[in-house]
Amino acid sequence: MNQPFHITVIGQGYVGLPLSLSFAMNGAAVIGVDANEKIAADLKRGRTAQTEAFNGRTIREILREESERGTYRVTTDGASAVRESNVIVLTVGLPVDSSGAPDYSAFESACAVIGGNLRRGSLVLIRSTVVPGTTEAYCRPIFERLSGLRAGEGFYLAYVPERIAEGKAFEEFRTMPTLIGAADEASRRFAEAVIRVNSTAEIIHSPSIIAVETAKVLENLQRDANIAIVQEFARFAETAGIDTFEVIRLANSHPRVQLLSPGPGVGGYCIPNAFYYLNAKARVLGLELPLLSLARQQNQSMPEVIVDKTAALLSAVGKSLEGARVAVIGLAMKDQSPDDRLSPAVAICEAAIRRGAEVSAYDPNVASAYPFKAGTLKEACAGADALLVLNTIAPEFDPLSEADALRENVVVLDTRANVDAARLPKSALYWKI
Ligand SMILES: NC(=O)c1ccc[n+]([C@@H]2O[C@H](COP(=O)([O-])OP(=O)(O)OC[C@H]3O[C@@H](n4cnc5c(N)ncnc54)[C@H](O)[C@@H]3O)[C@@H](O)[C@H]2O)c1
């Protein structure tokens, strides 16, 4: 274990960039590697669309400070970075294709760069969320074959799942209990020393790497199923005339109950993909996962549920979704986030457009370009027949600040329970999820 650590972090996305900077802030020399030339070029210029912050400093400020100090630099040349480092951290994920199969192409090319350039005595830490069994059955053979070294002897290998939530990354690297799966004692000790660079939290060891990989997937599946329960309950409560959020507030007063909130659907990279990771393994084992599959379908169907509801409310005020102007607040997969990957808000906009609506969506946190994106809230709300509040842009953001721009008889769908319905015009028809 050669301290200070020279750490290469492969992948400079939502996990890899803040993780690199967190290591750098805590004394390691870090090389960030990203295969995407635009991401690397932006980072070199001190630019990122990420909105993480720590101790009053934005991730951009931290990026500039650590780059100037020389503790962080970014490159697309993974091979040289791996050769210069004694710790390699892999944060490239497994996207899921339209058939529900995890796509290994980016992950495999990252593994090949690691294996082909690994120095004797280095540690490889895999932090991506993976199909159970990936570290030992997929990565290890690639590393051993291409390096000519053996895990536990010539190099060290551990699986350390990333458990942070976007928006809280820097704080949670420090405070989140960390799982380490390592097949041998030397790898376990090396991995723990690296985790201690930026973490003061509990470290939980397991000699079973596949158990740690599966625990990470199960954590995400628990959230998917929990949300599916509250979504279904919300439909029941609506019909029964009971306030969903009040029931959840009351039930959550029990210390052993932790219900999440219903919303416009579940997005982002982590939760929607978890089912497909477990399912890939289940298929190999000849197993079915009917309950988890149903939960996934339930959450996946939410964008259509919201669009159906919009159509029904418009019909109740004598309008049709076809030809209606629909204002949308929020395009990210969750509140105050720049992340629009698998975002239900985007799916809602696209479904409404397919059904003939004219959609104008506002979300200043999201950098991606969409043909239906508005530059200002006023532009989104102008002449709208329907207002869909899909997430909270900022803590102080008022979704009704442009209510004057909405049409008579506007229908308002509040999927976050954060609209003050008393402030709506008398003619408005309000619905809360
Ligand atoms: N986003 C989260 O909050 C979060 C939380 C916990 C765990 N995870 C897991 O962490 C992993 C990474 O997630 P993310 O959100 O950071 O993904 P991301 O897409 O934001 O980042 C991955 C980065 O890797 C780069 N990349 C792809 N192939 C590469 C290669 N061969 N070499 C170098 N770079 C390459 C991509 O350009 C991208 O910038 C995933 O497995 C995810 O499930 C994410």
Ligand as a Chemical Component Dictionary entry (heavy atoms), coordinates in Angstrom:
data_LIG
# 
_chem_comp.id                   LIG 
_chem_comp.type                 NON-POLYMER 
_chem_comp.pdbx_formal_charge   0 
_chem_comp.three_letter_code    LIG 
# 
loop_
_chem_comp_atom.comp_id 
_chem_comp_atom.atom_id 
_chem_comp_atom.alt_atom_id 
_chem_comp_atom.type_symbol 
_chem_comp_atom.charge 
_chem_comp_atom.model_Cartn_x 
_chem_comp_atom.model_Cartn_y 
_chem_comp_atom.model_Cartn_z 
_chem_comp_atom.pdbx_ordinal 
LIG N1  N1  N 0  -25.731 8.514  -10.025 1  
LIG C1  C1  C 0  -25.839 8.090  -8.782  2  
LIG O1  O1  O 0  -26.320 8.792  -7.895  3  
LIG C2  C2  C 0  -25.342 6.726  -8.396  4  
LIG C3  C3  C 0  -25.450 6.344  -7.055  5  
LIG C4  C4  C 0  -24.982 5.109  -6.694  6  
LIG C5  C5  C 0  -24.432 4.263  -7.658  7  
LIG N2  N2  N 1  -24.377 4.636  -8.961  8  
LIG C6  C6  C 0  -23.765 3.722  -9.932  9  
LIG O2  O2  O 0  -22.491 4.259  -10.279 10 
LIG C7  C7  C 0  -22.194 3.981  -11.654 11 
LIG C8  C8  C 0  -21.946 5.272  -12.387 12 
LIG O3  O3  O 0  -23.115 6.037  -12.381 13 
LIG P1  P1  P 0  -23.113 7.544  -12.873 14 
LIG O4  O4  O 0  -24.443 8.085  -12.501 15 
LIG O5  O5  O -1 -21.887 8.237  -12.408 16 
LIG O6  O6  O 0  -23.020 7.326  -14.459 17 
LIG P2  P2  P 0  -22.613 8.409  -15.534 18 
LIG O7  O7  O 0  -23.191 7.970  -16.825 19 
LIG O8  O8  O 0  -22.950 9.778  -15.028 20 
LIG O9  O9  O 0  -21.027 8.302  -15.587 21 
LIG C9  C9  C 0  -20.329 7.315  -16.272 22 
LIG C10 C10 C 0  -19.227 8.018  -17.069 23 
LIG O10 O10 O 0  -18.371 7.018  -17.617 24 
LIG C11 C11 C 0  -17.946 7.474  -18.881 25 
LIG N3  N3  N 0  -17.480 6.295  -19.631 26 
LIG C12 C12 C 0  -18.204 5.386  -20.315 27 
LIG N4  N4  N 0  -17.394 4.430  -20.805 28 
LIG C13 C13 C 0  -16.143 4.745  -20.403 29 
LIG C14 C14 C 0  -14.879 4.141  -20.585 30 
LIG N5  N5  N 0  -14.753 2.994  -21.263 31 
LIG N6  N6  N 0  -13.796 4.739  -20.041 32 
LIG C15 C15 C 0  -13.916 5.895  -19.355 33 
LIG N7  N7  N 0  -15.096 6.504  -19.147 34 
LIG C16 C16 C 0  -16.201 5.941  -19.664 35 
LIG C17 C17 C 0  -19.160 8.152  -19.470 36 
LIG O11 O11 O 0  -18.810 9.065  -20.482 37 
LIG C18 C18 C 0  -19.749 8.840  -18.236 38 
LIG O12 O12 O 0  -19.284 10.168 -18.106 39 
LIG C19 C19 C 0  -23.391 3.181  -12.175 40 
LIG O13 O13 O 0  -23.108 1.823  -12.048 41 
LIG C20 C20 C 0  -24.512 3.582  -11.242 42 
LIG O14 O14 O 0  -25.507 2.591  -11.179 43 
LIG C21 C21 C 0  -24.802 5.853  -9.349  44 
# 
loop_
_chem_comp_bond.comp_id 
_chem_comp_bond.atom_id_1 
_chem_comp_bond.atom_id_2 
_chem_comp_bond.value_order 
_chem_comp_bond.pdbx_ordinal 
LIG N1  C1  SING 1  
LIG C1  O1  DOUB 2  
LIG C1  C2  SING 3  
LIG C2  C3  SING 4  
LIG C2  C21 DOUB 5  
LIG C3  C4  DOUB 6  
LIG C4  C5  SING 7  
LIG C5  N2  DOUB 8  
LIG N2  C6  SING 9  
LIG N2  C21 SING 10 
LIG C6  O2  SING 11 
LIG C6  C20 SING 12 
LIG O2  C7  SING 13 
LIG C7  C8  SING 14 
LIG C7  C19 SING 15 
LIG C8  O3  SING 16 
LIG O3  P1  SING 17 
LIG P1  O4  DOUB 18 
LIG P1  O5  SING 19 
LIG P1  O6  SING 20 
LIG O6  P2  SING 21 
LIG P2  O7  DOUB 22 
LIG P2  O8  SING 23 
LIG P2  O9  SING 24 
LIG O9  C9  SING 25 
LIG C9  C10 SING 26 
LIG C10 O10 SING 27 
LIG C10 C18 SING 28 
LIG O10 C11 SING 29 
LIG C11 N3  SING 30 
LIG C11 C17 SING 31 
LIG N3  C12 SING 32 
LIG N3  C16 SING 33 
LIG C12 N4  DOUB 34 
LIG N4  C13 SING 35 
LIG C13 C14 SING 36 
LIG C13 C16 DOUB 37 
LIG C14 N5  SING 38 
LIG C14 N6  DOUB 39 
LIG N6  C15 SING 40 
LIG C15 N7  DOUB 41 
LIG N7  C16 SING 42 
LIG C17 O11 SING 43 
LIG C17 C18 SING 44 
LIG C18 O12 SING 45 
LIG C19 O13 SING 46 
LIG C19 C20 SING 47 
LIG C20 O14 SING 48 
# 
